[in-house]
Amino acid sequence: MIKKKTEKSSSNSIEKRIYPRKTLRSQLIFEDESGEGFIYFYSTDISVGGIFLESDIPLKLGTHVLLSFALRDGEAPIRGTGTVVRLERNTEDSQPVVGMGLQFAELPEDAKKKIQEFIAA
């Protein structure tokens, strides 16, 4: 069993999720300004407020990213921006990052509606 340690941008470590989450196994692409993908991750779950990614590449808390992902295969990707707000690591020394939480910073209203519908389904 792997023990996890959570790093948060605030000093409060109590779970305080605002939005319901749903499992989402989808490839998420971090993009540059021209819309070209340059780093690929896989999501584990999503809410209207953000998305959690599996990652062994630790991005710093507060990192802002352009992102693109689809809720279902064959759908047009959702594009927006996000900020790294949480890192989860193994507690054992020299173990990789287990994942990171991104808070959506900017998402089009139609994208928020698609995410709400996806979670409700």
Stockholm file with secondary structure:
# STOCKHOLM 1.0

chainA/1-121         MIKKKTEKSSSNSIEKRIYPRKTLRSQLIFEDESGEGFIYFYSTDISVGGIFLESDIPLKLGTHVLLSFALRDGEAPIRGTGTVVRLERNTEDSQPVVGMGLQFAELPEDAKKKIQEFIAA
#=GR chainA/1-121 SS CCCEEEEESSSCCSCCCCSCCEECCCEEEEECTTSCEEEEEEEEEECSSEEEEECSSCCCTTCEEEEEECSSTTSCCEEEEEEEEEEEEESSTTCCEEEEEEEEEECCHHHHHHHHHHHHC
#=GC SS_cons         CCCEEEEESSSCCSCCCCSCCEECCCEEEEECTTSCEEEEEEEEEECSSEEEEECSSCCCTTCEEEEEECSSTTSCCEEEEEEEEEEEEESSTTCCEEEEEEEEEECCHHHHHHHHHHHHC
//
